[in-house]
Amino acid sequence: MLDREIINSLLEIKAVELRVDKESWFTWTSGIKSPIYCDNRLIMSYPKIRKQVAEGFVKKIKELYPGVEYIVGTATAGIPHAAWISDIMSLPMLYVRSSAKEHGKTNQIEGKIEKGKKVVVIEDLISTGKSSVIAAQALQEAGFEVLGVVAIFSYNLEKAKQKFNEAGVPFSTLTNYDVLLELAKEQGLIGEKENEVLLQWRNTL
């Protein structure tokens, strides 16, 4: 299964790190304290794994959004993946910032703007869903039809599902937090006690 294969790859390159001890938890940009950190930027440095991920994206996009006309990366982590995907699919690419630049042309979206075109947004990961929804809404305001958001990894937070539902934007991922915990247990990286801590953290957010 692709979702397990990708988690294995992320664990192999240490793109995912788990810290059960609360005193050593990570702090996300949003201020959330977390026992997990997923740094998918490391994928860029591993050609075999980045190809595996790109091909996984292409398969998912063809299954869910066969009418896609543009691939859009989110700045900055989604940009390289969007480039590899658009190359494989021979599709034009754009990228979108969290907000407009304050200089030059003050663009939020970079690339050729063609209103009415059907786009898929590429993210490296989904936590609360806020940044993904902002990107999707910026594209909609520019006249694009956003078919959906596809990411490598999701923490499966309920607030993310709510945010996407409220925005009316479909989303999917190649793999997720539950698959990570399943494999981490199988590989002896965490025990039952640690698994409970990690599940409780996710379920209380």
N, C-alpha and C positions, 0 to 999 in steps of 0.2 A: 504493500500500500504506500502511495506517495507520501501521505501525511507522516507515516512512521519513518520512511526513508529520509525525509528532510529533517526531522527532529534528530535522527542519528547523525546526520551531517553537521547540524548546528552544535550538537554535543561534542562531536569530534574536533571541531575547530574552536571550541569553547566560546561560541557566540552566545550561548545561554549559560548563565551562572545563577545558582540557587544558594541563598543564605537563610537558613532557618532561624538562627539566633537573631532576635529582634534588634539587639544593639548594633548589629552590623548590616541592617537592612539598607537597601538603596533608596535614594530620593529621586523621584521622577521630576520632570520639568513642571508638571502640574502640582507638585508638592506632596503627592501621594508617597507614603513609605511602603516599600515593596521588598519581599524576600526573593524576587527574581529580577534579573536584568537581561534583556535580549538585545544584543548588539549585532544586528544583521548587516552592518556595514563591513564586517569582517569577511562576508561572502565574496566581496570584490577581489580579495587577494587569493582566492582559491578557484582557478579556472574550471575544474571538474564540477565543483559544487555550484558555482554560479550558472553553469550550463544546465545542471540538473534543475535548479530553481527556475531558470528562464523557460525551459521546456515544460515544467509544471504549470507555469503561468499560461503559456500558449495553449496547452491542453484545456485548462480551466476556462479560458476566454472563449475558445472555439465551442466548448460545450454550452456555456451560459449566454454568451453574447456574440453569436455568429455574425451579426450585422455591424460589428464595430468598424469604424472608419478611421479613428485616431487612437493612439495610445498616449496617455498623459501621465507623466511622473510627478510626484509631489517633491518639492524641494525640501531637503536635499537628498535624503536617503532613497527616495523612489526613482530618482533620475537615472542612475545607471541601469537599473532593472528595466525601466521603460525603454531605454536605448537598445538593450539586448533583445527585448521582446519585439519591438517595432522592426528591428532588423530581420529577425526570423520570419515575421509575418508580412514583411514588405509593406508596412503601413507608415504613414507620417506620424511624427511625434511632437508633443508639446510638453512643457512643464509648467507647473503652477506653484506660486509662492503662497505663504500664509497671509501675506498682505502685499499691497502694491509697493514698488520701490519708491523712495523719496527723491530720486534724482533721475536724470536722463528722460526716458519716455514714461516713467512712472508705471511701468507694466507690472501687472500681477501674473499675467499669463504670457509665456514666451513661445513664439512660433507663429505660424500663420493662422489667423482667426478666420474660421469659416462657419458662420452661423448655420445651425441646423444639422451639423455633422454629429454623428453618434460616437461617443467617446467612452473609453474605460479608463478609470483612474487606478494607477499602480502605487501601492504603499509598501513599505518594508514591514510595518507592523501596526496593529490596531490595539490601542489601550482603551481610552475613554471614548474614542471615536470623534472627538471634537475637531481635530485638525483635518481629518478626512472629510467630514461634512462641510467644513469651511471651504476646502478645495473644490468639492463637488458643487457647492452653491455659487462659487466664483465663476465656474465654468458655465453653469446654467444662466447666470446673469449676463455672461458674454454671448449667449445664444446657442450654446452647445446642448445636445441631448445627452445627459449622463446615463449610460446604461447600467453602470454599477461601479463599485470599488472592489478591487481584488488585492489582498495583502499576503505576505508570506506567513505571518504569524498573528494570532489574536490571543489575548488573555481571557477571552470569553466572559468579559464583564457585562453584567446586566445593563449597566448604564450606557454602554456602547450600543447594545441592541436597541435600547430605547431611543437613543439619539438618531440612529439611522432610520428607525421607523418613523419618528417625528418628521424627519426631513424627506421621507419618501424615497430614500436612496438605497437600493439593494447592495449588499456586500457579501463577500465570501473570502475564504482564506485557504492557503495550501495546507496549513497545519495549525495546531492550537495548543493551549495550555493543558487541556485534559490528556492529549496524546503525549505531551512532554512528561507529565507526572506518571503516566502508565509506563513509559519506557525507562524513566529514571528509577522507578521501583524495580522493574525487571533487571536492570543493570546493576542494582545494588547501590546506586548513588544516594538514594533516600530509603528510609524504612517506613513502617506503617505510621509511626508517631510523627515523623517529618511530613509525610503525605497529608496527615490530618491538619497540621498547621498550615500547610500550603493551600489546601482546599478551603479551610476556614477563612484565610485571608481573602481569597478570591470571592467567596460567597458573601462576605460582609461589606464589600465595596458597593 
